[in-house]
Amino acid sequence: MAQAFGCRIPAAALDRTGFQPGARPRPDRLRGVRPSEGSCMLNTDTQRREGPLAGVRVVDLTHMLAGPYSTWLLGALGAEVIKVERPGKGDFTRIIAPFSEEESIYFLSVNRNKRSLTLNLKEEKGKEIFKKIVATCDVLVENNRAGAMDRLGLGYTDLKAVNPRLVYASISGFGQDGPYRHRPCFDVVAQAMSGMMSITGEPGGDPCRVGASIGDIGSSLFAAVGILAALQKRTATGEGSFIDVAMLDCQLALMENAIARFLNAGETPRALGSRHPLIAPFQAFPTADKPIAICVDTNEQWDRMCRAMGLEHLLSDPRFPTGSARNANHAELEPLLREVFLTRGRDAWLDAMEDADVPASPINSVPDALNDPQVVHRKMVVEVPEGSGKRFAAVPITMPEAPLPAESPAPRLGEHTDAILSDLGFSPDEIGAFRRDAVV
């Protein structure tokens, strides 16, 4: 026998996360009355989701992007996500333009697959309700400044006492310790401090922020990985975990060989435009009309590219025998290639490179990318809900043996408050009192 959320069930019935999908404590237990052994409340149909994380319940205390992106992904994989928001205000991104039918597109994009509950966590009754929710959940994700949850009395130690199996993930700018732990942090701060901006942009130009918010998204993805690892660990030990993810740490991890080159070869990375720091030719080139990107990673590709371009004589040139030599002599190589690329248009060169089996691509705008036949084939644009006209980037994970559920739209502020409180065992009169007292 194994214990899951206080309910005794056969070990064989447990899924890989160590609990019975859909099993929840009875409302009377949450209200302080101990149920008889073996009794559990099943999830309602409105809460149930399919997918590989079906049965995982997440309480989401995140806002902006570092955090909501993580819980969007967990929800897309099948977890039930309860987004706790400030009464009357909600997530800050609800008021960020542009809007679609008076709803922020920013908010709609990363808050799909969630239910919204408004709850005032500065009120004692709000904290009490929140702890009842935590008692039913597997995962908590928050992205406040370090120490904020502890000051509310809702830190990991506080909530571990409520639910010892809780996986508690904290995403912050600088982590839970260190001299910067209390500082605010946004994407550009993390990119700037990590050195990411120093290696982005054209040589000799101003430092540039990477166009996508990888400071936020990187930390969200690492948090999701940590959560999945902690759920697996819980399967083996029955114990929850605390996960500390810092945006700055994640940016350093994402810089991969730039960090390794400096630490082990003493080379200070710098901005190279579209070039790769170790491989050549690996960059954008202009053509007679539109630019293309070329990647030659092996000598075999170099051979095929030279022949496709009518530059066979470069194959015996002592300056370019290997990738390292081509990179070291890039200043001499680039003009030779650029001159030839300018003789034909982009599409002609792309056809020639495809025939030669050399990696090459157009440099697309966002509209071009979304209309690319490969992107269309992979269904990387999804309409949520279907028929609404609201379209977003889809989940980039395909699992034929564990299909992902259809995505649900981002919730209206407090849309599911009554249903969630009712599931916890509160009566309509009690819920009405919570509203009068500004608890929800």
C-alpha positions, 0 to 999 in steps of 0.5 A: 500500500502507498499513501497519496494525499492522505488516502490509502490506495494500492501501490499498483494504482499509483502513476509515475508521479506517485499519486492516483490521477484525479484523487483529492482529499475530501472537502471535510478533511480540508475543513478540519474533519478527518475522513474515514480511511480509503475515502478520496474526492475525485476531480470534477470534469471541469478540472480534469485534463488529459496528457502526460501530466494528467493528475498533477495539480499546480498552484500558480502564484506567478506573474509577468513572464518568468513563471507564467511561461513555466506553468503554461507549459505544465498545463499544456502537458496536462497538469491542472493549474490554479492561478491565484491572482490579486482581487480586482487587479490580477496579474500585472500583464492583464493591462499590457497592450496590445489587446484583443477584445479588451484582453491583453494578448501578452496575458492570453499567450502565457496563461492558457490552460489555467483556472483563475482564483482571486485571493487576498493573501494579505488577509488571514482568511485568504492565507487559510484558504490558500493553505487548504488549496496547497493541501490538495496540490502537488506543485507550487510555483512562485516568482516573487522576490526572495523572502516575500513568501516567507514574510507572508507566512507562505514560504516552503517551510510553512507550506511543507507543514501543510503538505510534506509532498509539495514540490515548491519552485521559486523563480527569482532574479538572483536566487534565494541567497547572495548579496543581490537576493532582494533586488528586482530583476527583469529580462534585460537586467538578467541578459545584461548582467550575465554577459549575454548582451556583450556577445549579441549584436554586430562587431563594434556595435552597442550591446544588444538584448536578444529579441526574445525574452530568454531571461524570463523564458530560460528560467521558466524552462529550467524551473519546469525541468526542476519540477519534473525531476522533483516529482520523479524524486518524490515517487522514490522517496515520498517527499517534496522538494524546494527548487531555487531558480535564478534568472541570472544563473539560467542566463549563464547556463544558456551561454554554454561555450562562451562561458567554457571558452573564457574559463578554459581558454582565456578567450573573452567572447565578443559580439560577432553578429550572425557569425559562430565564434568557432565555425566558419562559414557559419553566418548570414550572407547577402545575395543579389536580393535577400540574405541567407544563412549558411552553416558549414560544420564539417569538411564534407559540407565545405567541399560540397559548398565550394563545388556548388559555388564554383569555388573548387580552388578554395579546397586546396587553399592552405588558409582554409583546410579545416574548420578551425583554420577557416575560422582563424582566417575568416577575415580573408574567407568572408569576402571571397564567399560574399562576392559569389553569393551576390551574383545570384538571388536568395532562392537560387542559392537556397536551391543550390545549397539544398542540392549540395546538402549544405545547411542553409535557410532564408532569414525570415521575418516573423510573418514569413516564419509562421507561413513557412511550409514546415511550420504549417505542417508541424502545426506550430500555430494553434487557435485557442479556443478553436474558432475564436480567432486568437492564435498563439505559438503551440507547444513544441513537444510531440508525444504520439504515445501520450498525446497532449490535450487541446489547450484551453484559453487563458481565464478571465480574472477570478473566473473559477473562484466560486468553483474552486472554493466550492470544491474545497467545501465552502458553501455559497454563503461562505463564498459570499462572505469572502467577497464582502470581506474582500478576501476573494 
